[in-house]
Amino acid sequence: MASIVQFQNIAKHFGEFEAVRGITLDIPPGEIFALLGPNGAGKTTLINMLMGILRPTSGELRVGGLSAFDHSVEAKRMIGYLPDEPVFYDYMRGREIVRFVGEMRGLDSETIETRSASLAERLSLTDAMDEFAENYSRGMKKKLGLMCALLHEPALVVLDEPTNGLDPHGTLVLHDLMREIAAAGRTVLFSTHLLDQAERLCTRVAVVHHGELAAEGTLAELQIRFSAYTSLESLFFRLTETHTESTAA
């Protein structure tokens, strides 16, 4: 099956600091794929390169077979993106923001209204859609950003630490939406440091530490490969500890 995302020997340097070092990953459609790693591991840098916010120092990044930079407009049409801290125009109401995003995505008014009403209801945001975004709590802004990311039903949904700021109900709804996206043959790529969520949700995971790929595969493959570790948590800590020791050496 052709990959929806390909990181091919991707590196990113900021001066002498190597934020990402030679990462290669192929992510096929229909998966929930997690980038795992401690703070500063390089997860957000990888996502920022995928979104065209940062350009790799070297390597190639493709979305749906298209270069994320040489064909950036076409590639971005396939993506719905939720940053860790979504930012909106304060003088716009929630409904206006969603309508603006939908129109930018080429959706007609009826489609925007139907899809946004369904998402707002599921995310318990219906009563707030006529409020100004500046009055939203952090969790409400996260939900509004999720609505905007999902509105055009993209082939690839990219979520950077998506549960930060969400209450338990919002987290549960998000997880249900992620499963529904994958069941429809689309792909979810998300970064997290919450290992229990990754273990419950993911088809495959990649553990990133100090900008390098420490391990990648399905949970079953990783359990076979690292048979001494019975949980993703124990494997994660062992991989990052080992990687830290080898880097220091």
N, C-alpha and C positions, 0 to 999 in steps of 0.2 A: 504494500500500500504506500502511495506517494506521501512524503512527509508534508505536513502543513507548515512546520517550522524546521529550519536547518541552521544550526550554528556550526560553522566549519572553521576550526582552528582560530576562534575569535580571541583577540587580545585587545586590552585597552590600557594605555599608560597615561598617567598624569605626571608629566615630567619624568622623574626617575622612579616614581611609584607605580608598580604594576597592579592595577585593580583587578584585572582579569587576565589569565595566562593560558592561552591555547586550549580553549574549551570547544569541544565538538559534541553536538547533540542532534539527534533526529527525533522529531515528535510527530507521529502520524495522527490522522483525524480520529475523532471519537474517544480521545483520552482525557482524563483529568491528570495532569502532570504537575508535580510540585518541585519547585526549586527550594531546597532546604539548606539552611546554614545559619550560623550565629550572626549577630550584628556585624556589619563590615565584611562579610564573606565575599561580596560581589554580586549578590542577587539583584539588587536594584540597578546596578550598572548594566547587567545583562539585559534587563527589561528596558532600560533607557536606550540601549543600542537597538533593541528590537523595534522600539517605537520611533526611532529616528531622532531622538533627543540628543544622543551622543553618537559620534561616528567611531567605529572601531579603529584602533591603531593598525591592526592587520587582521586578515581572515575575511570570510564572507558570511553574510547573513541573508537567508532567503525566507520569504513567506509565500506559501502556495506556489513555489517554484520561481517567484520573482525576487529580484534583488531588493532588499529593504531600502536601498539608497538610490540605485539607478532607476527603479520604478516605484518610488516611495508613495506616490498618490494611489496607484493601483493596489499596492500592498496594504496601505492603511484602510482601504475600503473593506478589506476582509477582517479587520480587527475592531474589537470593542475593548476599550482600555479604562481601567479603574486605578488611578494612582493611590498611594497610601493616604495622601492628604489632598482630596479634590478641592479645587478653587473655582468659585463662580463669581460672576458679576453681582455685587451686593444689591444693586438697584433693580435687579430682575427677580420676579417671582418664580417659584419652582416650576409652575406650569409653563411660563414663558421660556425658561431655560430648556426644558424638555422639547418644547415646540421648535426652538431655534436649532437645537442639535438635530432633531428629526428632519427639518428642512435642509440643513447642511448635508445630511445623508441622502437627500433626494426622495424622502418619503412624503406621501400626500397627507393632507390634513386628517382624513378619516383613519388612515393607518396609524398616524401618530396618536390620535385620541384613543383608539381602541387598545393599542399596545400599552400606552402609558397608563391608562385607567386600570388595566389588569395588573401591571407591575406595582402601581401605587397601592392598590388594595392589598396585594400580597405582602408588601413591605410596610404596611400600616402607615402610609404617608398621604393618604387621600385627603385628610382634613388639613394638611399643611401645604398643599400644592398652590394655594393662592397667597401664601405668606412669602415675604421677601427672604431670599437665601441668607442674608446676613443675620436673620433671626433663628436660623437653624442651629441645632446642636451639632456636635461633631458626628454623632451617629446618623443624624438626619441627612447631613451633607454626604456621608458615605452612601446612604441609600439612594439619594438623588443621583450621585455619580454612577451608581450601579444601574439605575434606570437608563441613564444616557448611554452607558456602555452596551446595554442589551437591546436597545430600542430597534436597531436595524438588523437584529438577528444575525450577527456576524459569524463567519466560519471559525474564527479564533477569538476567544475571550481571554484577555490578559489582566490579571488581578494582582496588585502589589500589596501584600499584607492585608487582604480584604476584610478580615474580621476585626481589625483594630477600630475601636470606637463603637462597635455594634453590641447591642444587648443580646441576651441569650435567644430571644425570639427572632431577632434580625439575623443572627448567626445561623439558626436552624433553617430559616427561609432561604438564605444564601446557599447553604449546602444543598437544599432541595433543587434550587435553580441550577447549580453546577451539575448535579446528576442528570437533570433533564436535558441540559445542553449536550452532554456527552452521549446520552441515549439517542439523541436526534442525529448523531454522527458528526457533531461539531466538537471543537476542542477547547479545553480550559487549561491555561497555563497560569499557575499562581505561585507566588513566593510566600513563604511562611517560616517562622521559627517554632510554630506550634505543632509538635510531632504527632500528638494524638489525633489532630484533625487530618493530617496527611495520611496517617495509617487507616483512618476510616474512609477517606474519600478517594484516594489516588489509585490510578492504574499503574503508574510508574513514578519514580522519584529520582532526583539527582541531588546528591549532597555536594555542596560547594563550600570550600573553606580556603581562606587566603587567596581567593581568585582562581583556584584550581578545582578541577572535578575530582572529588575523592572517590565517588562511586555513583553508578547509575544503573537502573533496571527496575523490573517489577519487584514488589515486595517478596514474592515467592523466589525469584532469582537471587535476590540479596540474601534471603535466609539460607538458601543452598550454598551460596558462595561464602557466606560468613556464618557457618553453622553454629559457632559458639555463642552467637547472640540471638536471643529468642524474640526480641522486640525491636522495633525501629528506633526507639529511644536508646537502648543499650548499644545498638550498632552505630547510631549517630555519634554518641559520645566517644566510642572507640575510634571511629574514623577520624574525627576532628582532633582527638588527642594524638593519634598516630601521625596524622598529617602535620600537626604542629611540631612534633619531634623531628620528623624527617626534614621539614623546612629549616628548622633551627640547625640541624646537622649540616 
